[in-house]
């Protein structure tokens, strides 16, 4: 029961193929970069939550870059 509860909190390497993460309808599957929301969208949504209390004190925005492999 403890291991099942911890599954959602264990970081995964999205480039590795895990049998557990092979189903795209599974909520534990890491989405492709195009399917993920932007950090800006996530922060905006978080600021609208009732529990948010101006915890973010500084923020910098960088231009988007392509990922580097290797």
Protein Blocks (a to p, Z undefined) as FASTA:
>chain_A
ZZmmmmmmpccdfkbccfklmpmkbmkbccdfklpccfklmmmmmmmpmkbghkafbdcd
dddddddeZZ
